[in-house]
Amino acid sequence: MEIHLSYGKDHTKTDRGGCLMHTVLGVDFGGLAAAGIEKLLEQEKTGFAVGEYAKSPEEALDALAKRDFAAVLIHTGGFASSGLCLCEQVRAFSPIPILLLGGKDDFRSARKALGYQVSDYLPGPVDSAALVHSLIRLKWRLASEHPGSRPAFAAPFPARGKSADRSDRIIEAVKDYACRRLADNVTLKEIADLLHFNCAYLGQRFKSRENMSFNRYLLRQRMEQAKRLLETTDLRIYEVAVQVGYSDTDWFHKKFREYEGVSPNEYRKQAFVTA
């Protein structure tokens, strides 16, 4: 079933309760996942709504050319290669976030998806909880971006270039992967395996370009995300800790104090006073 809703040129709308909703382009090659995805988005109150469905790469590209979306949600429906091909085509002109669902559960497919800068890759069968978690992370990412900061038609990386350009693209892919998995136990070795790189070499390249180790970068991203959550949500401290990858709340307290100079509770109180 195709769904066509008109919300204007912006990729946001509001629901009946006045809450901001991001509209996504749904792509369902098999034609069987659309209803389930729509129901999940509504029930879990993810902050996303499907603005339009496409059943083929041609329909998807046509929809992207005609209107703005916050993201593209692709369910391969057994057509994994078609899903990856569409990711490549979209990346030729747009950095829009892409969630790729239902692909093969192997390193080769995951590596290809990462190479196309997908926001998340969830192999089939897709777990609904994993999809909701992925959408929540994407919502945080969109909320942190300034309006208009992501042009609709602009390639995020050059298609060709010297070896330095390729190295830059690889490091950007590493950073993007890490930032999308702050809640997980992500390691540089995991990313190196996905990219088929030597872990030590990748770590050296990362430090050379970013002037800090991967672990230091990951710590900084986790702490900055924790600060944002403390400032903007009512999550309890242990919930914030879990959201940024710490199952041990005491260890989170220790790392946060080392990073910021105050405890998470003290930071929240200070942020509340200065708000």
Protein Blocks (a to p, Z undefined) as FASTA:
>chain_A
ZZdddebjbfcdcdfkopacdddddddfkopmmmmmmmmmmmnonopacfbdcfbfklmm
mmmmmpccfbdcddekopamlmmmmmmmmmmmpccdcddehiacdfklmmmmmmnopabd
cdddddfklmmmmmmmmmmmmmmpcghkacfbdcfbdfbdcfklmmmmmmmmmmmmmmmm
mmpccdfklmmmmnopafklmmmmmmmmnopafklmmmmmmmmmmmmmmmmmccdfklmm
mmnopablklmmmmmmmmnopafklmmmmmmmmZZ
